[in-house]
Amino acid sequence: MSKAYFIKNASIVNEDAIFKGDVFIRDGYIEKIIHQETSSNSTENFDKATIIDAEGKYLLPGVIDDQVHFRDPGLTHKADIYTESKAAVAGGVTSFMEMPNTIPNTLTQELLEEKYEMAASKSLANYSFYMGASNDNISEILKTNPRDVCGIKVFMGASTGNMLVDNIDSLNEIFSKSKLLVATHCEDENTIQKNITIFKDKYGDKVPIDAHPLIRSDEACYKSSELAVKLAKLHNTRLHILHLSTAKEMELFDNSLPLKKKRITSEVCVHHLWFNSSDYSRLGTRIKWNPAIKTKFDQKKLFEALLSDKLDVVATDHAPHTESEKNNSYFKAPSGGPLVQHSLLAMLDFYHQEKISLEKIVEKMCHAPAICFEVEKRGFIREGYWADLVLIDLNSKTQVDNSNILYKCGWSPFEGHSFNSEIWNTFVSGNLVFDKGKFDESIKGQRLLFER
């Protein structure tokens, strides 16, 4: 049984408001929320509760990251569920949804359940795993239980693994028959291959890293995203397009409907908001992602789309590789990088720069993923909901260096940066898992459930 906690004097950020209040947690749930402005008795006795005085700090719902690669099973020299969930919790991420391009690829129900069994014994955060799609596993896809699986992942552009779904008949079948949300990686492979040929003809094997956004181009992204949107509209599919990276793609999305009514939703990742193509000269293959980080103009338009609600969710696409793997020439260096420990801190830096409000950060990182995926009783600070919470100090810095990076790969694209906030406490399902740098690993995270 979970301990009881009484968090008092917090500035609570929730559902487009900030208010001074107290939160009582018992048996894993938020039992009571007290608004100090309207209550004359915020000091009532909560028997045997551990008291946390949050004066001067902000209490947020735990972040739900709908796109991570924790590399377990098969690629555990890079990362595993234990190490990366620990890093996530230290960063205020209380729930994650993990991708199927592990080894073996998660293309059967048996392999999917093996990942859930593994997470039950290893994950410090709450978890869900996508069922993977291929050109020929529709029968397995249709067996997926909407109640306890976050969605179906379709690679409409090859990224890692061998899960490219490039057969239009297979795509039509998946989009028309899936009972679950379909999440897509959208880059047109034919366009990419043509661009590779052009740059190889010019540079041979010595293609510079700053060619990455020209090879995995705006055109490649737009063409694939446009196809996904057309298929979703044709079949009334619940579509979620992951890690959008271009200004042009924003015209495909709508902000005229409330999120709960959208059938097509969209995501931007922290690295596409933080970095732009001018950073390749400084960071090289460390910021090689698919889709590629693009221009300052794209970066600006992505941020504008986030604020205007054309982009619905902020995630990470956390995808670790070892330093030796990344420190290679353009074609040999894999795409992806570790982010989940620092995603909330990065967004809070944007708050310090007055680019986004705390309320909007919570909306895009906590509320919106819960709404998009119909997560049961998480993503909000509400009585009767699971106590997935993060307490932050906006006036204390976090320096990123080798001594405090928790990723198994041991590096971060933020190394040397000093964030302007600090993660103080992280509660996962009512358990104080992270407490000022110390972890309680005695109770593991829970399998996410979905109200479908």
URRAJO-V886281 format. One record per residue. RES is the residue in one letter. PHI is phi in radians with two decimals (* if undefined). Layout:
res | phi
RES | PHI
RES | PHI
//
This chain:
res | phi
M | *
S | -1.22
K | -1.22
A | -1.69
Y | -2.31
F | -2.14
I | -1.63
K | -2.05
N | 1.14
A | -1.48
S | -1.57
I | -1.59
V | -1.87
N | -2.88
E | 0.88
D | 1.14
A | -2.56
I | -2.24
F | -2.52
K | -1.39
G | -2.94
D | -2.17
V | -2.31
F | -1.85
I | -2.01
R | -2.57
D | 0.96
G | 1.58
Y | -1.96
I | -1.39
E | -1.54
K | -2.62
I | -2.07
I | -2.01
H | -1.45
Q | -1.13
E | -1.16
T | -1.97
S | -1.92
S | -1.65
N | -2.43
S | -1.45
T | -1.93
E | -1.02
N | -1.39
F | -1.87
D | -0.99
K | 1.05
A | -1.49
T | -1.32
I | -1.62
I | -2.06
D | -1.49
A | -1.80
E | -0.96
G | 1.45
K | -2.04
Y | -2.00
L | -1.86
L | -2.07
P | -1.09
G | -1.10
V | -1.23
I | -1.91
D | -1.71
D | -1.53
Q | -2.67
V | -2.37
H | -2.17
F | -1.69
R | 1.20
D | -2.04
P | -1.66
G | 1.69
L | -2.29
T | -1.36
H | -1.25
K | -1.59
A | -3.00
D | -2.64
I | -1.06
Y | -1.13
T | -1.12
E | -1.35
S | -1.20
K | -1.13
A | -1.08
A | -1.06
V | -1.08
A | -1.10
G | -1.69
G | 1.49
V | -1.61
T | -1.77
S | -2.50
F | -2.38
M | -2.15
E | -1.91
M | -1.55
P | -1.59
N | -1.56
T | -1.60
I | -2.11
P | -1.31
N | -1.05
T | -1.46
L | -2.02
T | -2.28
Q | -1.11
E | -1.11
L | -1.16
L | -1.10
E | -1.18
E | -1.09
K | -1.18
Y | -1.11
E | -1.11
M | -1.12
A | -1.13
A | -1.04
S | -1.77
K | -2.13
S | -1.52
L | -1.44
A | -1.86
N | -1.21
Y | -2.56
S | -2.58
F | -2.28
Y | -1.32
M | -1.42
G | -1.47
A | -1.99
S | -2.32
N | -1.27
D | -2.51
N | -2.10
I | -1.03
S | -1.12
E | -1.26
I | -0.99
L | -1.24
K | -1.46
T | -1.18
N | -1.47
P | -1.10
R | -1.25
D | -2.33
V | -2.28
C | -1.20
G | 3.04
I | -1.88
K | -1.80
V | -2.10
F | -1.50
M | -1.56
G | -2.71
A | -1.14
S | -2.15
T | -2.30
G | 1.41
N | -2.16
M | -2.06
L | -1.10
V | -1.80
D | -2.08
N | -1.61
I | -1.11
D | -1.15
S | -1.14
L | -1.08
N | -1.06
E | -1.18
I | -1.11
F | -1.16
S | -1.48
K | -1.91
S | -1.12
K | -1.53
L | -1.91
L | -1.00
V | -1.83
A | -1.81
T | -2.15
H | -1.69
C | -1.98
E | -2.60
D | -1.38
E | -1.18
N | -1.09
T | -1.10
I | -1.09
Q | -1.13
K | -1.09
N | -1.17
I | -1.04
T | -1.04
I | -1.06
F | -1.33
K | -1.17
D | -1.07
K | -1.49
Y | -2.05
G | 1.17
D | -1.50
K | -1.80
V | -1.14
P | -1.27
I | -1.10
D | -1.27
A | -1.44
H | -0.95
P | -1.26
L | -1.56
I | -1.33
R | -1.64
S | -1.49
D | -0.93
E | -1.07
A | -1.08
C | -1.17
Y | -1.11
K | -1.05
S | -1.29
S | -1.09
E | -1.07
L | -1.10
A | -1.05
V | -1.11
K | -1.08
L | -1.13
A | -1.13
K | -1.19
L | -1.10
H | -1.85
N | 0.96
T | -1.37
R | -1.42
L | -1.90
H | -2.28
I | -1.62
L | -1.51
H | 0.56
L | -1.21
S | -2.36
T | -2.21
A | -1.10
K | -1.08
E | -1.12
M | -1.10
E | -1.22
L | -1.44
F | -2.06
D | -2.04
N | -2.16
S | -1.52
L | -1.94
P | -1.14
L | -0.97
K | -1.07
K | -1.72
K | -1.31
R | -1.66
I | -2.14
T | -2.14
S | -2.46
E | -2.39
V | -2.16
C | -1.79
V | -0.98
H | -1.16
H | -1.33
L | -1.53
W | -1.56
F | -1.83
N | -2.50
S | -1.08
S | -1.20
D | -1.44
Y | -1.07
S | -1.13
R | -1.61
L | -1.93
G | 0.98
T | -1.26
R | -1.08
I | -1.94
K | -1.44
W | -2.17
N | -2.05
P | -1.10
A | -1.26
I | -1.16
K | -2.03
T | -1.39
K | -1.04
F | -1.11
D | -1.06
Q | -0.99
K | -1.10
K | -1.23
L | -1.12
F | -1.15
E | -1.09
A | -1.18
L | -1.12
L | -1.20
S | -1.61
D | 1.31
K | -1.26
L | -1.71
D | -1.72
V | -2.30
V | -1.88
A | -2.35
T | -2.09
D | 0.95
H | -0.89
A | -2.56
P | -1.25
H | -2.35
T | -1.23
E | -1.07
S | -1.14
E | -1.20
K | -1.28
N | -1.43
N | -2.37
S | -1.19
Y | -0.89
F | -1.30
K | -1.53
A | -1.32
P | -1.27
S | -1.58
G | 2.17
G | -2.81
P | -1.44
L | -2.52
V | -1.17
Q | -1.31
H | -2.16
S | -1.16
L | -1.16
L | -1.06
A | -1.12
M | -1.16
L | -1.18
D | -1.12
F | -1.10
Y | -1.08
H | -1.08
Q | -1.45
E | 1.11
K | -1.66
I | -2.73
S | -1.53
L | -1.07
E | -1.06
K | -1.25
I | -1.05
V | -1.10
E | -1.01
K | -1.44
M | -1.80
C | -2.13
H | -1.16
A | -1.10
P | -1.05
A | -1.11
I | -1.23
C | -1.02
F | -1.71
E | 1.00
V | -1.18
E | -1.43
K | 0.98
R | -2.52
G | 1.63
F | -2.42
I | -1.66
R | -2.41
E | -1.08
G | 1.59
Y | -1.62
W | -1.01
A | -1.49
D | -1.70
L | -2.45
V | -2.37
L | -1.83
I | -2.16
D | -1.96
L | -1.42
N | -2.07
S | -2.29
K | -1.53
T | -2.19
Q | -1.52
V | -1.62
D | -2.66
N | -1.03
S | -1.29
N | -2.20
I | -1.39
L | -1.73
Y | -1.05
K | -1.08
C | -1.24
G | 1.42
W | -2.44
S | -2.59
P | -1.18
F | -1.66
E | -0.92
G | 1.60
H | -1.48
S | -1.92
F | -1.27
N | -1.61
S | -2.43
E | -2.40
I | -1.41
W | -1.70
N | -2.36
T | -2.29
F | -1.77
V | -2.07
S | 0.88
G | 1.48
N | -1.77
L | -1.37
V | -1.44
F | -2.18
D | -2.37
K | 0.89
G | 1.66
K | -1.87
F | -2.01
D | -1.91
E | -1.74
S | -1.25
I | -2.13
K | -1.56
G | -1.21
Q | -2.01
R | -1.22
L | -1.20
L | -2.01
F | -2.29
E | -1.54
R | -2.21
//
